[in-house]
Amino acid sequence: MSELDRIRWQCRRGLLELDLILNRFLECEVESLPEPELQTFKELLGEADTRLLAWVMGQEEAPARFEALIRRLQLQ
């Protein structure tokens, strides 16, 4: 399984809204991410669904290391 396939699998979440956001980002952005940002994205995918959705929806403030990625996800 390639790294992109692993990331694609991790983008499958338990919340439909999050699935849609992450998969759109995956299709449009992930292949152009520099390696440090790709690593941060993989770390972001390790977060709980509810926390990640709250960050993307602006209901909670994301940790500083994820802020730039969260902004990019919000634009999707």
Biopython code that builds the backbone (N, CA, C, O; Angstrom):
import numpy as np
from Bio.PDB.StructureBuilder import StructureBuilder

atoms = [
    (1, "MET", "N", (0.856, -1.174, 0.000)),
    (1, "MET", "CA", (0.000, 0.000, 0.000)),
    (1, "MET", "C", (0.907, 1.244, 0.000)),
    (1, "MET", "O", (1.820, 1.355, 0.818)),
    (2, "SER", "N", (0.647, 2.154, -0.908)),
    (2, "SER", "CA", (1.454, 3.364, -0.993)),
    (2, "SER", "C", (1.100, 4.338, 0.134)),
    (2, "SER", "O", (0.079, 4.189, 0.805)),
    (3, "GLU", "N", (1.959, 5.327, 0.323)),
    (3, "GLU", "CA", (1.710, 6.321, 1.370)),
    (3, "GLU", "C", (0.421, 7.088, 1.084)),
    (3, "GLU", "O", (-0.352, 7.374, 1.998)),
    (4, "LEU", "N", (0.193, 7.420, -0.187)),
    (4, "LEU", "CA", (-1.034, 8.128, -0.543)),
    (4, "LEU", "C", (-2.267, 7.279, -0.249)),
    (4, "LEU", "O", (-3.287, 7.802, 0.199)),
    (5, "ASP", "N", (-2.181, 5.988, -0.496)),
    (5, "ASP", "CA", (-3.299, 5.092, -0.164)),
    (5, "ASP", "C", (-3.559, 5.054, 1.340)),
    (5, "ASP", "O", (-4.710, 5.016, 1.773)),
    (6, "ARG", "N", (-2.485, 5.065, 2.138)),
    (6, "ARG", "CA", (-2.648, 5.081, 3.599)),
    (6, "ARG", "C", (-3.329, 6.377, 4.058)),
    (6, "ARG", "O", (-4.211, 6.364, 4.915)),
    (7, "ILE", "N", (-2.899, 7.478, 3.470)),
    (7, "ILE", "CA", (-3.511, 8.767, 3.811)),
    (7, "ILE", "C", (-4.974, 8.776, 3.391)),
    (7, "ILE", "O", (-5.839, 9.225, 4.143)),
    (8, "ARG", "N", (-5.246, 8.282, 2.199)),
    (8, "ARG", "CA", (-6.629, 8.213, 1.721)),
    (8, "ARG", "C", (-7.491, 7.390, 2.688)),
    (8, "ARG", "O", (-8.624, 7.765, 2.988)),
    (9, "TRP", "N", (-6.952, 6.278, 3.167)),
    (9, "TRP", "CA", (-7.687, 5.433, 4.116)),
    (9, "TRP", "C", (-7.943, 6.183, 5.420)),
    (9, "TRP", "O", (-9.027, 6.074, 5.993)),
    (10, "GLN", "N", (-6.956, 6.943, 5.892)),
    (10, "GLN", "CA", (-7.115, 7.693, 7.137)),
    (10, "GLN", "C", (-8.103, 8.843, 6.989)),
    (10, "GLN", "O", (-8.640, 9.323, 7.987)),
    (11, "CYS", "N", (-8.349, 9.288, 5.770)),
    (11, "CYS", "CA", (-9.316, 10.366, 5.542)),
    (11, "CYS", "C", (-10.753, 9.863, 5.641)),
    (11, "CYS", "O", (-11.686, 10.666, 5.671)),
    (12, "ARG", "N", (-10.942, 8.563, 5.692)),
    (12, "ARG", "CA", (-12.275, 7.992, 5.864)),
    (12, "ARG", "C", (-12.597, 8.037, 7.350)),
    (12, "ARG", "O", (-11.989, 7.327, 8.150)),
    (13, "ARG", "N", (-13.547, 8.869, 7.705)),
    (13, "ARG", "CA", (-13.843, 9.116, 9.111)),
    (13, "ARG", "C", (-15.258, 8.660, 9.450)),
    (13, "ARG", "O", (-15.983, 8.149, 8.597)),
    (14, "GLY", "N", (-15.631, 8.851, 10.697)),
    (14, "GLY", "CA", (-16.955, 8.464, 11.161)),
    (14, "GLY", "C", (-18.000, 9.558, 10.984)),
    (14, "GLY", "O", (-19.184, 9.337, 11.240)),
    (15, "LEU", "N", (-17.568, 10.727, 10.550)),
    (15, "LEU", "CA", (-18.496, 11.845, 10.365)),
    (15, "LEU", "C", (-18.525, 12.240, 8.892)),
    (15, "LEU", "O", (-17.484, 12.546, 8.311)),
    (16, "LEU", "N", (-19.698, 12.235, 8.292)),
    (16, "LEU", "CA", (-19.834, 12.523, 6.866)),
    (16, "LEU", "C", (-19.236, 13.879, 6.507)),
    (16, "LEU", "O", (-18.538, 13.999, 5.500)),
    (17, "GLU", "N", (-19.501, 14.901, 7.320)),
    (17, "GLU", "CA", (-18.994, 16.235, 7.027)),
    (17, "GLU", "C", (-17.467, 16.227, 6.936)),
    (17, "GLU", "O", (-16.882, 16.845, 6.047)),
    (18, "LEU", "N", (-16.846, 15.528, 7.856)),
    (18, "LEU", "CA", (-15.394, 15.443, 7.880)),
    (18, "LEU", "C", (-14.883, 14.642, 6.684)),
    (18, "LEU", "O", (-13.873, 15.006, 6.082)),
    (19, "ASP", "N", (-15.567, 13.566, 6.340)),
    (19, "ASP", "CA", (-15.205, 12.794, 5.146)),
    (19, "ASP", "C", (-15.190, 13.690, 3.915)),
    (19, "ASP", "O", (-14.247, 13.646, 3.125)),
    (20, "LEU", "N", (-16.212, 14.489, 3.752)),
    (20, "LEU", "CA", (-16.310, 15.349, 2.573)),
    (20, "LEU", "C", (-15.182, 16.373, 2.534)),
    (20, "LEU", "O", (-14.563, 16.574, 1.489)),
    (21, "ILE", "N", (-14.916, 17.008, 3.641)),
    (21, "ILE", "CA", (-13.862, 18.028, 3.712)),
    (21, "ILE", "C", (-12.495, 17.410, 3.450)),
    (21, "ILE", "O", (-11.726, 17.918, 2.633)),
    (22, "LEU", "N", (-12.194, 16.325, 4.135)),
    (22, "LEU", "CA", (-10.881, 15.699, 3.995)),
    (22, "LEU", "C", (-10.670, 15.128, 2.604)),
    (22, "LEU", "O", (-9.579, 15.250, 2.047)),
    (23, "ASN", "N", (-11.684, 14.515, 2.041)),
    (23, "ASN", "CA", (-11.531, 13.930, 0.711)),
    (23, "ASN", "C", (-11.389, 14.993, -0.370)),
    (23, "ASN", "O", (-10.656, 14.797, -1.339)),
    (24, "ARG", "N", (-12.073, 16.100, -0.214)),
    (24, "ARG", "CA", (-11.915, 17.202, -1.166)),
    (24, "ARG", "C", (-10.486, 17.757, -1.074)),
    (24, "ARG", "O", (-9.856, 18.036, -2.094)),
    (25, "PHE", "N", (-9.987, 17.914, 0.150)),
    (25, "PHE", "CA", (-8.614, 18.369, 0.351)),
    (25, "PHE", "C", (-7.632, 17.368, -0.251)),
    (25, "PHE", "O", (-6.663, 17.751, -0.906)),
    (26, "LEU", "N", (-7.890, 16.107, -0.025)),
    (26, "LEU", "CA", (-7.031, 15.049, -0.545)),
    (26, "LEU", "C", (-6.956, 15.130, -2.069)),
    (26, "LEU", "O", (-5.869, 15.048, -2.640)),
    (27, "GLU", "N", (-8.084, 15.288, -2.718)),
    (27, "GLU", "CA", (-8.128, 15.345, -4.172)),
    (27, "GLU", "C", (-7.443, 16.588, -4.728)),
    (27, "GLU", "O", (-6.778, 16.515, -5.762)),
    (28, "CYS", "N", (-7.596, 17.717, -4.061)),
    (28, "CYS", "CA", (-7.132, 18.998, -4.608)),
    (28, "CYS", "C", (-5.754, 19.429, -4.127)),
    (28, "CYS", "O", (-5.049, 20.125, -4.858)),
    (29, "GLU", "N", (-5.354, 19.046, -2.943)),
    (29, "GLU", "CA", (-4.191, 19.668, -2.319)),
    (29, "GLU", "C", (-3.064, 18.729, -1.892)),
    (29, "GLU", "O", (-1.894, 19.110, -1.945)),
    (30, "VAL", "N", (-3.388, 17.542, -1.481)),
    (30, "VAL", "CA", (-2.391, 16.741, -0.748)),
    (30, "VAL", "C", (-1.149, 16.422, -1.582)),
    (30, "VAL", "O", (-0.048, 16.381, -1.032)),
    (31, "GLU", "N", (-1.288, 16.202, -2.856)),
    (31, "GLU", "CA", (-0.125, 15.848, -3.665)),
    (31, "GLU", "C", (0.838, 17.016, -3.845)),
    (31, "GLU", "O", (2.005, 16.811, -4.179)),
    (32, "SER", "N", (0.364, 18.228, -3.628)),
    (32, "SER", "CA", (1.237, 19.398, -3.781)),
    (32, "SER", "C", (1.830, 19.868, -2.449)),
    (32, "SER", "O", (2.579, 20.845, -2.416)),
    (33, "LEU", "N", (1.503, 19.182, -1.361)),
    (33, "LEU", "CA", (2.035, 19.582, -0.053)),
    (33, "LEU", "C", (3.520, 19.270, 0.050)),
    (33, "LEU", "O", (3.948, 18.170, -0.298)),
    (34, "PRO", "N", (4.310, 20.231, 0.527)),
    (34, "PRO", "CA", (5.712, 19.925, 0.823)),
    (34, "PRO", "C", (5.783, 18.883, 1.950)),
    (34, "PRO", "O", (4.844, 18.754, 2.735)),
    (35, "GLU", "N", (6.865, 18.164, 2.027)),
    (35, "GLU", "CA", (6.997, 17.072, 2.998)),
    (35, "GLU", "C", (6.682, 17.479, 4.437)),
    (35, "GLU", "O", (5.989, 16.731, 5.126)),
    (36, "PRO", "N", (7.161, 18.640, 4.928)),
    (36, "PRO", "CA", (6.822, 18.999, 6.323)),
    (36, "PRO", "C", (5.308, 19.178, 6.526)),
    (36, "PRO", "O", (4.770, 18.780, 7.559)),
    (37, "GLU", "N", (4.633, 19.770, 5.552)),
    (37, "GLU", "CA", (3.182, 19.946, 5.675)),
    (37, "GLU", "C", (2.457, 18.618, 5.548)),
    (37, "GLU", "O", (1.445, 18.398, 6.214)),
    (38, "LEU", "N", (2.961, 17.736, 4.706)),
    (38, "LEU", "CA", (2.363, 16.405, 4.577)),
    (38, "LEU", "C", (2.479, 15.658, 5.899)),
    (38, "LEU", "O", (1.538, 14.981, 6.314)),
    (39, "GLN", "N", (3.615, 15.776, 6.556)),
    (39, "GLN", "CA", (3.798, 15.137, 7.865)),
    (39, "GLN", "C", (2.813, 15.712, 8.886)),
    (39, "GLN", "O", (2.242, 14.970, 9.685)),
    (40, "THR", "N", (2.616, 17.022, 8.860)),
    (40, "THR", "CA", (1.659, 17.661, 9.769)),
    (40, "THR", "C", (0.246, 17.186, 9.468)),
    (40, "THR", "O", (-0.541, 16.962, 10.387)),
    (41, "PHE", "N", (-0.085, 17.030, 8.184)),
    (41, "PHE", "CA", (-1.407, 16.530, 7.803)),
    (41, "PHE", "C", (-1.616, 15.116, 8.340)),
    (41, "PHE", "O", (-2.696, 14.793, 8.834)),
    (42, "LYS", "N", (-0.597, 14.280, 8.245)),
    (42, "LYS", "CA", (-0.714, 12.915, 8.776)),
    (42, "LYS", "C", (-0.916, 12.941, 10.293)),
    (42, "LYS", "O", (-1.675, 12.135, 10.832)),
    (43, "GLU", "N", (-0.244, 13.859, 10.977)),
    (43, "GLU", "CA", (-0.444, 14.001, 12.426)),
    (43, "GLU", "C", (-1.871, 14.484, 12.712)),
    (43, "GLU", "O", (-2.511, 14.022, 13.656)),
    (44, "LEU", "N", (-2.352, 15.398, 11.904)),
    (44, "LEU", "CA", (-3.714, 15.911, 12.061)),
    (44, "LEU", "C", (-4.737, 14.783, 11.933)),
    (44, "LEU", "O", (-5.730, 14.755, 12.659)),
    (45, "LEU", "N", (-4.494, 13.865, 11.019)),
    (45, "LEU", "CA", (-5.409, 12.740, 10.826)),
    (45, "LEU", "C", (-5.452, 11.800, 12.025)),
    (45, "LEU", "O", (-6.364, 10.981, 12.138)),
    (46, "GLY", "N", (-4.482, 11.911, 12.913)),
    (46, "GLY", "CA", (-4.471, 11.102, 14.132)),
    (46, "GLY", "C", (-5.368, 11.659, 15.229)),
    (46, "GLY", "O", (-5.565, 11.011, 16.257)),
    (47, "GLU", "N", (-5.907, 12.843, 15.022)),
    (47, "GLU", "CA", (-6.783, 13.467, 16.022)),
    (47, "GLU", "C", (-8.189, 12.859, 15.976)),
    (47, "GLU", "O", (-8.597, 12.288, 14.965)),
    (48, "ALA", "N", (-8.908, 12.990, 17.068)),
    (48, "ALA", "CA", (-10.286, 12.484, 17.158)),
    (48, "ALA", "C", (-11.197, 13.242, 16.192)),
    (48, "ALA", "O", (-11.018, 14.437, 15.960)),
    (49, "ASP", "N", (-12.165, 12.536, 15.640)),
    (49, "ASP", "CA", (-13.097, 13.122, 14.666)),
    (49, "ASP", "C", (-13.787, 14.375, 15.193)),
    (49, "ASP", "O", (-13.835, 15.396, 14.506)),
    (50, "THR", "N", (-14.314, 14.300, 16.397)),
    (50, "THR", "CA", (-15.073, 15.438, 16.928)),
    (50, "THR", "C", (-14.190, 16.656, 17.138)),
    (50, "THR", "O", (-14.617, 17.784, 16.890)),
    (51, "ARG", "N", (-12.978, 16.440, 17.588)),
    (51, "ARG", "CA", (-12.038, 17.550, 17.785)),
    (51, "ARG", "C", (-11.656, 18.158, 16.443)),
    (51, "ARG", "O", (-11.643, 19.380, 16.293)),
    (52, "LEU", "N", (-11.349, 17.315, 15.476)),
    (52, "LEU", "CA", (-10.958, 17.785, 14.151)),
    (52, "LEU", "C", (-12.094, 18.572, 13.487)),
    (52, "LEU", "O", (-11.858, 19.623, 12.890)),
    (53, "LEU", "N", (-13.299, 18.073, 13.591)),
    (53, "LEU", "CA", (-14.443, 18.787, 13.011)),
    (53, "LEU", "C", (-14.656, 20.126, 13.708)),
    (53, "LEU", "O", (-14.954, 21.120, 13.046)),
    (54, "ALA", "N", (-14.511, 20.171, 15.009)),
    (54, "ALA", "CA", (-14.669, 21.433, 15.749)),
    (54, "ALA", "C", (-13.632, 22.456, 15.294)),
    (54, "ALA", "O", (-13.940, 23.643, 15.184)),
    (55, "TRP", "N", (-12.415, 22.009, 15.030)),
    (55, "TRP", "CA", (-11.382, 22.927, 14.545)),
    (55, "TRP", "C", (-11.728, 23.454, 13.160)),
    (55, "TRP", "O", (-11.638, 24.654, 12.900)),
    (56, "VAL", "N", (-12.123, 22.552, 12.280)),
    (56, "VAL", "CA", (-12.434, 22.941, 10.901)),
    (56, "VAL", "C", (-13.653, 23.862, 10.850)),
    (56, "VAL", "O", (-13.707, 24.786, 10.039)),
    (57, "MET", "N", (-14.622, 23.607, 11.715)),
    (57, "MET", "CA", (-15.839, 24.423, 11.727)),
    (57, "MET", "C", (-15.651, 25.728, 12.510)),
    (57, "MET", "O", (-16.559, 26.557, 12.566)),
    (58, "GLY", "N", (-14.482, 25.904, 13.107)),
    (58, "GLY", "CA", (-14.199, 27.126, 13.852)),
    (58, "GLY", "C", (-14.851, 27.183, 15.220)),
    (58, "GLY", "O", (-14.958, 28.257, 15.811)),
    (59, "GLN", "N", (-15.285, 26.048, 15.726)),
    (59, "GLN", "CA", (-15.923, 25.999, 17.036)),
    (59, "GLN", "C", (-14.907, 25.946, 18.164)),
    (59, "GLN", "O", (-15.206, 26.326, 19.296)),
    (60, "GLU", "N", (-13.709, 25.477, 17.854)),
    (60, "GLU", "CA", (-12.609, 25.431, 18.813)),
    (60, "GLU", "C", (-11.346, 25.887, 18.106)),
    (60, "GLU", "O", (-11.219, 25.763, 16.888)),
    (61, "GLU", "N", (-10.421, 26.414, 18.881)),
    (61, "GLU", "CA", (-9.146, 26.836, 18.315)),
    (61, "GLU", "C", (-8.218, 25.630, 18.197)),
    (61, "GLU", "O", (-8.044, 24.863, 19.144)),
    (62, "ALA", "N", (-7.635, 25.482, 17.023)),
    (62, "ALA", "CA", (-6.712, 24.379, 16.783)),
    (62, "ALA", "C", (-5.342, 24.701, 17.375)),
    (62, "ALA", "O", (-4.983, 25.872, 17.497)),
    (63, "PRO", "N", (-4.578, 23.681, 17.740)),
    (63, "PRO", "CA", (-3.208, 23.919, 18.187)),
    (63, "PRO", "C", (-2.422, 24.649, 17.094)),
    (63, "PRO", "O", (-2.703, 24.501, 15.905)),
    (64, "ALA", "N", (-1.452, 25.423, 17.512)),
    (64, "ALA", "CA", (-0.683, 26.261, 16.588)),
    (64, "ALA", "C", (-0.085, 25.459, 15.431)),
    (64, "ALA", "O", (-0.056, 25.945, 14.300)),
    (65, "ARG", "N", (0.385, 24.256, 15.693)),
    (65, "ARG", "CA", (1.036, 23.478, 14.628)),
    (65, "ARG", "C", (0.065, 23.072, 13.518)),
    (65, "ARG", "O", (0.495, 22.736, 12.415)),
    (66, "PHE", "N", (-1.247, 23.099, 13.802)),
    (66, "PHE", "CA", (-2.243, 22.714, 12.810)),
    (66, "PHE", "C", (-2.962, 23.903, 12.176)),
    (66, "PHE", "O", (-3.733, 23.716, 11.235)),
    (67, "GLU", "N", (-2.729, 25.113, 12.666)),
    (67, "GLU", "CA", (-3.524, 26.268, 12.233)),
    (67, "GLU", "C", (-3.518, 26.484, 10.720)),
    (67, "GLU", "O", (-4.579, 26.678, 10.126)),
    (68, "ALA", "N", (-2.354, 26.455, 10.092)),
    (68, "ALA", "CA", (-2.273, 26.703, 8.639)),
    (68, "ALA", "C", (-3.039, 25.640, 7.861)),
    (68, "ALA", "O", (-3.738, 25.953, 6.898)),
    (69, "LEU", "N", (-2.907, 24.392, 8.274)),
    (69, "LEU", "CA", (-3.626, 23.316, 7.588)),
    (69, "LEU", "C", (-5.132, 23.426, 7.794)),
    (69, "LEU", "O", (-5.906, 23.191, 6.866)),
    (70, "ILE", "N", (-5.540, 23.774, 8.979)),
    (70, "ILE", "CA", (-6.967, 23.935, 9.255)),
    (70, "ILE", "C", (-7.541, 25.039, 8.374)),
    (70, "ILE", "O", (-8.642, 24.894, 7.843)),
    (71, "ARG", "N", (-6.810, 26.140, 8.213)),
    (71, "ARG", "CA", (-7.278, 27.219, 7.329)),
    (71, "ARG", "C", (-7.438, 26.709, 5.902)),
    (71, "ARG", "O", (-8.404, 27.058, 5.224)),
    (72, "ARG", "N", (-6.504, 25.894, 5.445)),
    (72, "ARG", "CA", (-6.604, 25.339, 4.087)),
    (72, "ARG", "C", (-7.802, 24.398, 3.979)),
    (72, "ARG", "O", (-8.490, 24.386, 2.958)),
    (73, "LEU", "N", (-8.051, 23.621, 5.012)),
    (73, "LEU", "CA", (-9.217, 22.735, 5.000)),
    (73, "LEU", "C", (-10.504, 23.542, 4.967)),
    (73, "LEU", "O", (-11.468, 23.147, 4.310)),
    (74, "GLN", "N", (-10.528, 24.657, 5.663)),
    (74, "GLN", "CA", (-11.728, 25.490, 5.702)),
    (74, "GLN", "C", (-12.049, 26.100, 4.337)),
    (74, "GLN", "O", (-13.203, 26.422, 4.056)),
    (75, "LEU", "N", (-11.046, 26.256, 3.503)),
    (75, "LEU", "CA", (-11.252, 26.823, 2.171)),
    (75, "LEU", "C", (-11.813, 25.798, 1.184)),
    (75, "LEU", "O", (-12.270, 26.157, 0.099)),
    (76, "GLN", "N", (-11.776, 24.537, 1.564)),
    (76, "GLN", "CA", (-12.289, 23.498, 0.667)),
    (76, "GLN", "C", (-13.756, 23.546, 0.674)),
    (76, "GLN", "O", (-14.403, 22.756, -0.013)),
]
sb = StructureBuilder()
sb.init_structure("model")
sb.init_model(0)
sb.init_chain("A")
sb.init_seg("    ")
for serial, (resi, resn, name, xyz) in enumerate(atoms, 1):
    if name == "N":
        sb.init_residue(resn, " ", resi, " ")
    sb.init_atom(name, np.array(xyz, "f"), 0.0, 1.0, " ", f" {name:<3s}", serial, name[0])
structure = sb.get_structure()
